[in-house]
Amino acid sequence: MSGFHQPAKKSLGQHFLHERGVVERILLAVDPRPGEHLVEIGPGQGAMTFPLLRRHGSLTAIEFDRDLLVPLAEAAREHGTLKLVHANVLDVDFTALAGGAPIRLVGNLPYNLSSPILFHALDHAAVVRDMHFMLQKEVVDRMAAPPGSKVYGRLSVMLQAWCEVTALFSVGPGAFRPPPRVDSAVVRLVPRPPASVGISDPARFAALVRDAFGQRRKTLRNALSRLCDEATLRAAGIDPQARAEQLPVADFVRLSNQPPADG
């Protein structure tokens, strides 16, 4: 690709997507419509950026690697209007960026930062219409896992409480330069309407989920002893002898909203 002479930077977890068939499948999944505000996280060498621009006409892209800014800006001119934001995505205020209209997030996320980026996006869920991300397949499996699954855990519950999570398709290492050592997958997250989330105290909910999965082998009575007693568990309709991975998301929500048994 002309203009992009820098090799991928290992320190930034860069793996540049290059396989056109994968890009086409992502475009089909995103299916951008006129008037929408698309925001790409980590455009890299523009494998998704330029097809999105050709399809949609305009795009905001957040890129941390200073060396990619000029080549991206120059190559984008023939495809559409690219607004580049040079920043660490974790420092970007998506609510301010949205400017009162919903945004759609897309990106091939650096695998070493995927969970922090997901939680950062969740903090701005009120302005996010949906997200389409490429991630390590193992992470996508955890995100979409049902209760009782071996990989159902804190990430599953936190994301599924706030979003509809759908694993779309897997992508082999050969679709990237350099190829990562793991398989990847594309996932769609659609934030739920705030009224349907039903969590009255997000901080308490997050603390409960963190403690519940902190020591997976413990029963909930023991794992959650810092935050609620056995009577509170029973009042929420939860077996104190159960383990965290057995509990559906709705049970965690109900428990977090349950007043203390003595209160």
C-alpha positions as CSV (number, residue, x, y, z in Angstrom):
1,M,0.0,0.0,0.0
2,S,1.7,3.2,-1.1
3,G,2.5,5.7,1.5
4,F,2.6,3.2,4.4
5,H,6.3,2.3,4.8
6,Q,6.4,1.7,8.6
7,P,6.3,-1.9,9.7
8,A,3.7,-2.8,12.3
9,K,4.8,-1.8,15.8
10,K,4.8,-4.7,18.3
11,S,4.7,-2.3,21.2
12,L,1.3,-1.0,20.0
13,G,0.0,-4.5,19.3
14,Q,-0.4,-3.7,15.6
15,H,-1.6,-6.3,13.2
16,F,-2.8,-4.7,10.0
17,L,-5.8,-6.3,8.3
18,H,-5.3,-6.9,4.5
19,E,-7.6,-9.6,3.3
20,R,-10.3,-8.0,1.2
21,G,-12.9,-10.8,1.7
22,V,-12.8,-10.1,5.5
23,V,-13.2,-6.4,4.9
24,E,-16.2,-7.0,2.7
25,R,-17.9,-9.2,5.4
26,I,-17.3,-6.4,8.0
27,L,-18.8,-3.8,5.6
28,L,-21.8,-6.0,5.1
29,A,-22.2,-6.4,8.9
30,V,-21.9,-2.6,9.5
31,D,-24.1,-1.7,6.5
32,P,-23.6,2.1,6.9
33,R,-26.5,4.3,5.9
34,P,-26.5,8.0,4.8
35,G,-26.3,10.5,7.6
36,E,-24.8,8.2,10.2
37,H,-21.7,9.2,12.1
38,L,-19.1,6.4,11.9
39,V,-16.1,6.4,14.2
40,E,-13.2,4.0,13.6
41,I,-10.8,3.0,16.4
42,G,-7.3,2.3,15.2
43,P,-7.5,2.6,11.3
44,G,-4.0,1.3,10.9
45,Q,-3.1,1.3,7.2
46,G,-6.7,2.0,6.2
47,A,-7.9,-1.6,5.3
48,M,-11.4,-0.8,6.6
49,T,-11.1,3.0,6.5
50,F,-11.0,3.4,2.7
51,P,-13.7,0.9,1.9
52,L,-15.9,2.5,4.6
53,L,-15.2,6.0,3.1
54,R,-16.0,4.8,-0.4
55,R,-19.3,3.3,0.8
56,H,-20.2,6.1,3.2
57,G,-18.4,9.3,2.2
58,S,-17.2,10.4,5.6
59,L,-15.6,8.9,8.7
60,T,-13.9,10.0,12.0
61,A,-10.9,7.8,12.8
62,I,-8.9,7.7,16.1
63,E,-5.3,6.8,15.6
64,F,-2.6,6.8,18.3
65,D,0.4,6.1,16.0
66,R,1.7,9.4,14.8
67,D,3.6,7.8,11.9
68,L,0.3,6.7,10.3
69,L,-1.5,10.1,10.4
70,V,0.0,11.6,7.2
71,P,-0.2,8.5,5.0
72,L,-3.8,8.0,6.2
73,A,-4.8,11.5,5.4
74,E,-3.2,11.5,2.0
75,A,-4.6,8.1,0.9
76,A,-8.1,9.0,2.2
77,R,-8.5,12.0,-0.1
78,E,-9.5,10.0,-3.2
79,H,-12.1,8.0,-1.2
80,G,-14.0,10.6,1.0
81,T,-13.8,12.9,3.9
82,L,-11.6,11.5,6.8
83,K,-11.4,13.4,10.1
84,L,-8.4,12.1,12.0
85,V,-8.2,12.3,15.8
86,H,-4.6,11.8,17.1
87,A,-5.2,10.3,20.5
88,N,-5.2,7.3,22.8
89,V,-8.8,6.0,22.4
90,L,-9.1,5.7,26.2
91,D,-8.7,9.4,26.4
92,V,-11.4,10.2,23.9
93,D,-14.7,11.5,25.1
94,F,-17.1,9.7,22.8
95,T,-20.1,11.7,24.2
96,A,-18.4,15.0,23.2
97,L,-17.4,13.5,19.9
98,A,-21.0,12.4,19.2
99,G,-22.2,16.0,19.6
100,G,-25.7,15.1,20.4
101,A,-26.2,12.5,17.7
102,P,-25.6,8.7,18.0
103,I,-22.3,7.3,16.8
104,R,-21.4,3.9,15.4
105,L,-18.1,2.5,16.5
106,V,-16.0,0.1,14.3
107,G,-12.4,-1.1,14.6
108,N,-9.8,-3.8,14.6
109,L,-8.8,-3.3,18.3
110,P,-5.3,-3.9,19.6
111,Y,-5.6,-7.1,21.5
112,N,-3.6,-5.9,24.5
113,L,-6.2,-3.1,25.1
114,S,-9.4,-4.7,24.0
115,S,-11.1,-5.0,27.4
116,P,-10.3,-1.4,28.5
117,I,-11.5,-0.1,25.2
118,L,-14.8,-2.1,25.5
119,F,-15.4,-0.7,29.1
120,H,-14.5,2.8,27.9
121,A,-17.1,2.5,25.1
122,L,-19.7,1.2,27.6
123,D,-19.2,4.4,29.7
124,H,-20.5,6.3,26.7
125,A,-23.2,3.7,25.7
126,A,-25.9,6.4,25.8
127,V,-24.5,7.9,22.6
128,V,-23.4,4.7,20.9
129,R,-25.8,3.0,18.5
130,D,-23.7,-0.1,17.9
131,M,-20.2,-1.4,17.8
132,H,-18.5,-3.7,15.3
133,F,-15.1,-4.8,16.5
134,M,-12.4,-7.3,15.5
135,L,-10.9,-8.9,18.6
136,Q,-9.1,-12.0,19.7
137,K,-11.5,-14.9,19.2
138,E,-11.0,-16.1,22.7
139,V,-12.2,-12.7,24.0
140,V,-15.2,-12.7,21.7
141,D,-16.1,-16.2,23.0
142,R,-16.0,-14.8,26.5
143,M,-18.0,-11.8,25.6
144,A,-20.9,-13.8,24.1
145,A,-20.7,-16.9,26.4
146,P,-24.0,-18.1,28.0
147,P,-24.3,-19.0,31.7
148,G,-22.8,-22.4,32.6
149,S,-20.1,-22.1,29.9
150,K,-16.5,-22.5,30.9
151,V,-15.6,-19.1,29.6
152,Y,-18.7,-17.3,31.0
153,G,-17.2,-14.7,33.4
154,R,-17.0,-11.1,34.4
155,L,-16.6,-9.8,30.9
156,S,-19.6,-11.8,29.7
157,V,-21.9,-10.4,32.5
158,M,-20.7,-6.8,32.3
159,L,-21.1,-6.6,28.5
160,Q,-24.3,-8.6,28.3
161,A,-25.9,-6.5,31.0
162,W,-25.5,-3.3,29.0
163,C,-25.5,-4.6,25.4
164,E,-26.8,-7.3,23.1
165,V,-23.7,-9.2,22.1
166,T,-23.5,-11.2,18.9
167,A,-20.4,-13.1,17.7
168,L,-20.5,-12.7,13.9
169,F,-17.6,-14.7,12.3
170,S,-14.0,-15.9,12.9
171,V,-10.9,-14.7,11.0
172,G,-7.7,-16.6,10.6
173,P,-4.2,-15.2,11.3
174,G,-3.4,-15.0,7.6
175,A,-5.8,-12.1,7.1
176,F,-3.3,-9.8,9.0
177,R,0.3,-8.5,8.5
178,P,2.1,-9.6,10.6
179,P,-0.1,-12.6,11.4
180,P,-1.1,-12.8,15.1
181,R,-0.5,-16.1,16.9
182,V,-4.3,-16.4,17.6
183,D,-7.5,-16.5,15.7
184,S,-9.6,-13.4,15.6
185,A,-13.4,-12.8,15.4
186,V,-15.8,-10.0,14.6
187,V,-18.4,-9.1,17.2
188,R,-21.5,-6.8,17.2
189,L,-22.5,-5.0,20.4
190,V,-25.8,-3.1,20.5
191,P,-26.3,-1.0,23.7
192,R,-29.7,-1.7,25.4
193,P,-32.1,1.2,26.0
194,P,-31.2,2.5,29.5
195,A,-34.7,1.6,30.8
196,S,-34.3,-2.0,29.8
197,V,-30.9,-2.4,31.6
198,G,-32.5,-2.0,35.0
199,I,-29.3,-1.5,37.0
200,S,-30.0,1.1,39.7
201,D,-26.4,1.3,41.0
202,P,-23.8,0.6,38.3
203,A,-20.9,0.8,40.8
204,R,-22.5,-1.8,43.1
205,F,-23.3,-4.1,40.1
206,A,-19.7,-3.9,38.9
207,A,-18.4,-4.7,42.4
208,L,-20.7,-7.7,42.8
209,V,-19.7,-9.1,39.4
210,R,-16.0,-8.6,40.1
211,D,-16.2,-10.3,43.5
212,A,-18.4,-13.1,42.3
213,F,-15.9,-14.1,39.6
214,G,-12.8,-13.2,41.7
215,Q,-12.6,-16.7,43.0
216,R,-14.6,-18.9,40.7
217,R,-14.5,-22.0,42.8
218,K,-16.1,-20.3,45.8
219,T,-19.9,-20.4,46.4
220,L,-21.6,-17.1,46.0
221,R,-22.2,-16.9,49.8
222,N,-18.4,-16.9,50.3
223,A,-17.3,-15.0,47.2
224,L,-19.8,-12.2,48.0
225,S,-19.4,-12.1,51.8
226,R,-17.9,-8.6,51.6
227,L,-21.0,-7.1,49.8
228,C,-24.0,-9.1,50.8
229,D,-25.1,-11.8,53.3
230,E,-26.9,-15.1,52.7
231,A,-30.3,-13.6,53.5
232,T,-29.9,-11.0,50.8
233,L,-29.0,-13.7,48.3
234,R,-32.1,-15.7,49.3
235,A,-34.3,-12.6,49.1
236,A,-33.1,-12.1,45.5
237,G,-34.0,-15.7,44.7
238,I,-30.4,-16.9,44.5
239,D,-29.1,-20.1,46.0
240,P,-26.2,-19.1,48.2
241,Q,-24.4,-22.4,47.3
242,A,-24.5,-21.6,43.6
243,R,-21.3,-20.4,41.8
244,A,-21.0,-17.3,39.7
245,E,-20.8,-19.1,36.3
246,Q,-24.2,-20.6,36.9
247,L,-26.0,-17.3,37.3
248,P,-27.7,-15.5,34.3
249,V,-27.1,-11.8,33.9
250,A,-30.6,-11.0,35.1
251,D,-29.8,-12.6,38.5
252,F,-26.8,-10.4,38.9
253,V,-28.9,-7.4,38.1
254,R,-31.6,-8.4,40.5
255,L,-29.1,-9.0,43.3
256,S,-27.4,-5.7,42.8
257,N,-30.8,-4.0,43.2
258,Q,-31.7,-6.0,46.3
259,P,-31.6,-3.9,49.5
260,P,-29.6,-5.4,52.3
261,A,-31.7,-7.9,54.3
262,D,-31.4,-5.8,57.5
263,G,-32.1,-2.6,55.6
